[in-house]
């Protein structure tokens, strides 16, 4: 074979390899627990900005973590999006994420809204949006001052008034983990026991059902994530407008540690085949464009420092004023969940 032919063949092989690499770089495989139709704009925006195609698998948080474990090294997942701090913490402790270094993400996301650094300084997961755990109340029956702290959910003055979804739901586990971090385990368990005594009915339904129950008179106070209430506030349906008009809202603990803020966040999968693209995707989700989608599309607050929110429901909810949110590391909330589950069993929290 002539030297010329060999050179041509070598060049063709290198070109083919380069073409394959480029093709691989144009894909990111996403496992997402975010089931919000408005997120389609996020994915379209990322592909438009980078040329990288997103292949998406949807499931709930627990299902995604179970799938990652089952798939092991064969998993095609590059990026994981989950909607609860405790589940992100669980994925980290189970070794399902790979710590990354990204100046973009580390500069944008406050330290308390991301995992603790690994030994090499890498971060296993980042919060990308936040949602407040609020108290809503029947304005005709309850004084705001009687429900302006989480502790008062367990006060005997509110006996028989409380609606809340299952104690084992991740949103409540994270709230309870937060309160445990603030009060200590002994006081937190007494608080949980007091809430059980104050239940108006056995826990059932989701957060929207709790808001509706307050308006319907089934209970007088309830706990909800902020974006559920914001959806109803932005709705034009007469039945939603009627509900919103009957309930008041509290950002609890403004005079102490601040309102509990859970997160939706993202991580790079441990066995990501497209690691660079995965980091690019997470960095895009921390961009002002994407953060505005979170705020205006799904009624979440941005995780990025210093961004203003134009969402009318979020502004109205907070009376267009800044509110105090807790500053404990969200990773500590996740670390408390096992303790919380044991406490729930001991006090008989349904």
C-alpha positions as CSV (number, residue, x, y, z in Angstrom):
1,X,0.0,0.0,0.0
2,X,1.5,3.4,-1.0
3,X,2.3,6.0,1.5
4,X,-0.3,8.3,-0.1
5,X,-3.1,5.8,0.3
6,X,-2.1,5.1,3.9
7,X,-2.1,8.8,4.7
8,X,-5.6,9.1,3.1
9,X,-6.9,6.2,5.1
10,X,-5.4,7.5,8.3
11,X,-7.0,10.9,7.7
12,X,-10.4,9.4,6.9
13,X,-10.2,7.3,10.2
14,X,-9.3,10.4,12.2
15,X,-12.1,12.4,10.6
16,X,-14.6,9.6,11.3
17,X,-13.5,9.5,14.9
18,X,-13.8,13.2,15.2
19,X,-17.2,13.1,13.7
20,X,-18.3,10.5,16.2
21,X,-17.0,12.6,19.0
22,X,-18.8,15.6,17.8
23,X,-22.0,13.7,17.5
24,X,-21.6,12.4,21.0
25,X,-21.0,15.9,22.3
26,X,-24.4,17.1,20.9
27,X,-26.4,14.9,23.3
28,X,-27.2,15.0,27.0
29,X,-29.4,12.3,28.6
30,X,-31.6,13.7,31.4
31,X,-33.5,11.9,34.1
32,X,-36.0,14.4,35.5
33,X,-38.5,14.4,38.3
34,X,-39.8,17.9,37.2
35,X,-43.2,17.2,35.6
36,X,-43.9,20.8,34.7
37,X,-45.0,21.6,31.1
38,X,-43.4,25.0,31.3
39,X,-40.0,23.3,31.5
40,X,-40.2,22.5,27.8
41,X,-39.1,26.1,27.2
42,X,-36.0,25.4,29.3
43,X,-35.1,22.4,27.2
44,X,-35.8,24.2,23.9
45,X,-33.7,27.2,25.1
46,X,-30.7,25.0,26.0
47,X,-30.7,23.2,22.7
48,X,-31.1,26.5,20.8
49,X,-28.2,28.1,22.7
50,X,-25.8,25.1,22.5
51,X,-27.0,22.7,19.7
52,X,-27.0,19.9,22.3
53,X,-30.1,17.6,22.0
54,X,-31.8,16.5,25.2
55,X,-33.0,13.0,25.6
56,X,-35.4,12.9,28.6
57,X,-36.7,10.2,30.9
58,X,-39.4,11.3,33.4
59,X,-40.1,9.6,36.7
60,X,-40.6,10.6,40.4
61,X,-37.6,11.2,42.6
62,X,-37.7,7.8,44.2
63,X,-38.1,6.1,40.9
64,X,-35.1,7.9,39.4
65,X,-32.8,7.0,42.3
66,X,-34.0,3.3,42.1
67,X,-33.3,3.2,38.4
68,X,-29.9,4.7,38.7
69,X,-29.0,2.0,41.3
70,X,-30.4,-0.8,39.1
71,X,-28.6,0.5,36.0
72,X,-25.2,0.9,37.6
73,X,-22.3,1.6,35.3
74,X,-24.6,0.9,32.3
75,X,-26.8,3.9,33.0
76,X,-27.1,6.3,30.1
77,X,-28.0,9.2,32.5
78,X,-25.9,12.3,32.3
79,X,-28.0,14.8,34.4
80,X,-30.4,14.2,37.3
81,X,-33.1,16.7,38.2
82,X,-34.9,16.1,41.5
83,X,-37.5,18.2,43.3
84,X,-36.6,17.8,47.0
85,X,-33.5,18.4,49.1
86,X,-33.7,15.1,51.0
87,X,-33.8,13.1,47.8
88,X,-30.8,15.0,46.4
89,X,-29.0,14.2,49.7
90,X,-29.9,10.5,49.4
91,X,-28.6,10.3,45.9
92,X,-25.3,11.8,47.0
93,X,-24.9,9.5,50.0
94,X,-25.8,6.5,47.8
95,X,-22.9,7.4,45.4
96,X,-25.2,8.1,42.4
97,X,-23.7,11.5,41.6
98,X,-20.3,12.7,40.6
99,X,-18.9,15.8,42.3
100,X,-18.1,18.5,39.8
101,X,-16.2,21.8,39.8
102,X,-17.9,24.7,38.0
103,X,-17.0,28.3,38.7
104,X,-20.3,29.3,37.0
105,X,-22.4,27.3,39.4
106,X,-20.3,28.0,42.5
107,X,-20.5,31.8,41.8
108,X,-24.2,31.7,41.1
109,X,-25.7,29.3,43.7
110,X,-25.4,30.2,47.4
111,X,-23.4,27.7,49.5
112,X,-26.4,26.8,51.7
113,X,-28.3,25.6,48.6
114,X,-25.8,23.0,47.4
115,X,-24.1,19.9,48.8
116,X,-21.2,20.0,51.1
117,X,-17.9,19.9,49.1
118,X,-16.3,16.6,48.5
119,X,-12.7,16.0,49.5
120,X,-11.4,17.4,46.2
121,X,-13.7,20.4,46.5
122,X,-16.3,19.1,44.0
123,X,-20.0,19.7,44.5
124,X,-22.4,16.7,44.2
125,X,-25.6,18.7,43.6
126,X,-26.8,22.3,43.2
127,X,-30.2,23.8,44.1
128,X,-31.6,25.5,41.0
129,X,-34.9,26.9,42.3
130,X,-36.6,27.3,45.6
131,X,-40.1,27.0,47.0
132,X,-41.3,28.2,50.4
133,X,-43.2,25.9,52.8
134,X,-46.1,28.2,53.8
135,X,-49.0,28.2,56.2
136,X,-52.4,29.1,54.8
137,X,-55.4,29.9,57.0
138,X,-59.1,30.6,56.9
139,X,-59.3,34.4,57.1
140,X,-62.8,34.3,58.6
141,X,-61.8,32.0,61.5
142,X,-58.1,32.4,62.3
143,X,-55.9,35.3,63.3
144,X,-52.7,35.5,61.4
145,X,-50.8,36.0,64.6
146,X,-51.9,32.5,65.8
147,X,-50.2,30.8,62.9
148,X,-47.1,32.9,62.1
149,X,-44.6,30.2,63.2
150,X,-44.2,26.5,62.4
151,X,-44.1,25.9,66.2
152,X,-47.7,27.1,66.5
153,X,-48.9,24.3,64.2
154,X,-48.5,22.2,67.3
155,X,-49.9,24.7,69.8
156,X,-53.1,23.5,71.7
157,X,-54.8,26.7,70.6
158,X,-55.0,25.1,67.1
159,X,-56.4,21.8,68.2
160,X,-58.6,20.2,65.5
161,X,-57.7,22.9,62.9
162,X,-54.8,21.4,60.9
163,X,-54.8,19.9,57.5
164,X,-51.5,18.5,56.0
165,X,-50.5,15.9,53.5
166,X,-48.8,12.7,54.6
167,X,-45.9,13.2,57.0
168,X,-43.8,10.8,54.9
169,X,-44.1,12.9,51.8
170,X,-40.7,14.4,50.8
171,X,-41.9,18.0,51.2
172,X,-42.9,17.4,54.8
173,X,-39.9,15.3,55.6
174,X,-37.7,18.2,54.5
175,X,-39.7,20.7,56.5
176,X,-39.5,18.4,59.6
177,X,-35.8,17.9,59.0
178,X,-35.4,21.7,58.9
179,X,-37.3,22.1,62.2
180,X,-35.2,19.4,63.7
181,X,-32.1,21.2,62.8
182,X,-33.4,24.4,64.4
183,X,-35.0,22.9,67.6
184,X,-33.1,19.7,68.2
185,X,-34.4,16.2,68.1
186,X,-36.2,16.2,71.5
187,X,-38.2,19.4,70.9
188,X,-38.9,18.5,67.3
189,X,-40.4,15.2,68.3
190,X,-42.7,17.0,70.8
191,X,-43.7,19.4,68.0
192,X,-44.6,16.5,65.7
193,X,-46.7,14.9,68.5
194,X,-48.5,18.2,69.0
195,X,-49.3,18.4,65.3
196,X,-50.8,14.9,65.4
197,X,-53.0,16.1,68.2
198,X,-54.1,19.2,66.2
199,X,-55.1,17.3,63.0
200,X,-58.6,18.1,61.8
201,X,-58.6,14.9,59.6
202,X,-56.2,12.2,58.6
203,X,-53.6,13.4,56.1
204,X,-54.7,12.9,52.5
205,X,-54.2,14.5,49.1
206,X,-51.6,16.9,47.8
207,X,-50.9,20.5,48.8
208,X,-53.6,21.9,46.5
209,X,-56.1,19.7,48.4
210,X,-55.0,21.2,51.7
211,X,-55.6,24.8,50.4
212,X,-59.1,23.8,49.2
213,X,-59.9,22.1,52.4
214,X,-59.2,25.3,54.3
215,X,-61.5,27.3,52.0
216,X,-64.2,24.6,52.3
217,X,-64.2,24.7,56.1
218,X,-62.8,21.1,56.6
219,X,-60.0,22.6,58.5
220,X,-58.8,26.1,59.4
221,X,-55.0,26.0,58.8
222,X,-52.8,24.0,56.4
223,X,-49.3,23.7,55.1
224,X,-48.4,24.0,51.4
225,X,-45.6,24.7,49.0
226,X,-45.7,28.2,47.7
227,X,-46.0,27.3,44.0
228,X,-49.3,25.4,44.5
229,X,-50.8,28.5,46.0
230,X,-49.3,30.7,43.3
231,X,-50.9,28.5,40.6
232,X,-54.3,29.1,42.1
233,X,-53.6,32.8,42.5
234,X,-52.8,33.0,38.7
235,X,-55.8,30.9,37.7
236,X,-58.9,32.5,36.0
237,X,-61.1,29.6,37.1
238,X,-64.0,30.9,39.3
239,X,-63.6,28.0,41.7
240,X,-59.8,28.8,42.2
241,X,-60.5,32.5,42.6
242,X,-63.1,31.7,45.3
243,X,-60.6,29.6,47.2
244,X,-57.9,32.2,47.0
245,X,-60.3,34.9,48.3
246,X,-61.0,32.8,51.5
247,X,-57.5,32.0,52.6
248,X,-54.7,34.1,54.0
249,X,-51.0,33.1,53.8
250,X,-48.1,33.3,56.2
251,X,-44.3,33.1,55.6
252,X,-43.6,31.5,59.0
253,X,-40.9,32.4,61.5
254,X,-40.0,35.8,60.2
255,X,-39.0,36.9,63.7
256,X,-36.7,33.9,64.2
257,X,-34.9,31.6,61.8
258,X,-37.0,32.4,58.7
259,X,-39.2,30.4,56.4
260,X,-38.2,26.9,55.3
261,X,-37.2,26.8,51.6
262,X,-37.0,23.5,49.8
263,X,-35.2,23.2,46.5
264,X,-35.4,21.6,43.1
265,X,-31.9,20.8,42.0
266,X,-29.6,19.0,39.7
267,X,-26.6,16.7,39.6
268,X,-24.3,15.0,37.2
269,X,-24.8,11.2,37.2
270,X,-21.9,9.2,38.5
271,X,-21.5,7.3,35.2
272,X,-22.3,10.1,32.8
273,X,-21.0,9.5,29.3
274,X,-21.5,13.1,28.3
275,X,-20.1,14.8,31.4
276,X,-19.1,18.1,29.8
277,X,-22.5,18.5,28.3
278,X,-24.1,17.7,31.6
279,X,-22.2,20.5,33.3
280,X,-23.2,22.8,30.5
281,X,-26.8,22.0,31.0
282,X,-26.6,22.6,34.8
283,X,-24.8,25.9,34.1
284,X,-27.6,26.9,31.7
285,X,-30.2,26.2,34.3
286,X,-28.4,28.8,36.5
287,X,-28.5,31.4,33.8
288,X,-30.8,34.4,34.1
289,X,-32.9,33.2,31.2
290,X,-33.5,29.8,32.8
291,X,-34.0,31.2,36.3
292,X,-36.8,33.5,34.9
293,X,-38.5,30.4,33.4
294,X,-38.5,28.8,36.9
295,X,-40.0,31.9,38.4
296,X,-42.6,32.8,35.7
297,X,-43.3,29.3,34.4
298,X,-43.6,27.3,37.5
299,X,-43.9,29.9,40.2
300,X,-40.6,29.1,41.9
301,X,-38.1,31.5,43.3
302,X,-34.7,31.6,41.6
303,X,-31.8,30.0,43.5
304,X,-29.3,32.4,41.9
305,X,-28.3,35.3,44.1
306,X,-29.5,38.8,43.2
307,X,-32.2,38.0,40.6
308,X,-35.5,39.9,40.7
309,X,-38.8,38.1,40.3
310,X,-41.6,39.5,38.1
311,X,-44.1,36.8,38.9
312,X,-47.3,38.7,40.1
313,X,-48.5,35.8,42.3
314,X,-45.2,35.5,44.1
315,X,-45.1,39.3,44.6
316,X,-48.6,39.4,45.9
317,X,-48.0,36.4,48.2
318,X,-45.1,38.2,49.9
319,X,-46.9,41.6,49.7
320,X,-44.2,42.7,47.3
321,X,-41.7,42.7,50.2
322,X,-38.5,40.7,50.8
323,X,-39.1,37.9,53.3
324,X,-36.6,36.1,55.6
325,X,-35.7,32.6,54.5
326,X,-33.7,30.2,56.6
327,X,-30.0,30.0,55.9
328,X,-29.1,26.6,57.3
329,X,-27.3,24.3,54.8
330,X,-30.0,22.4,52.9
331,X,-27.8,19.4,53.0
332,X,-28.4,19.3,56.8
333,X,-32.1,19.0,56.2
334,X,-31.5,15.9,54.1
335,X,-29.2,14.5,56.7
336,X,-32.0,14.7,59.3
337,X,-34.6,12.7,57.4
338,X,-33.8,9.3,58.8
339,X,-34.2,10.7,62.4
340,X,-37.5,12.4,61.3
341,X,-38.9,9.1,59.9
342,X,-38.2,7.4,63.2
343,X,-39.8,10.3,65.1
344,X,-42.9,10.1,62.9
345,X,-43.2,6.4,63.7
346,X,-42.9,7.1,67.5
347,X,-45.5,9.8,67.6
348,X,-47.9,8.1,65.1
349,X,-47.9,10.7,62.5
350,X,-49.9,9.3,59.5
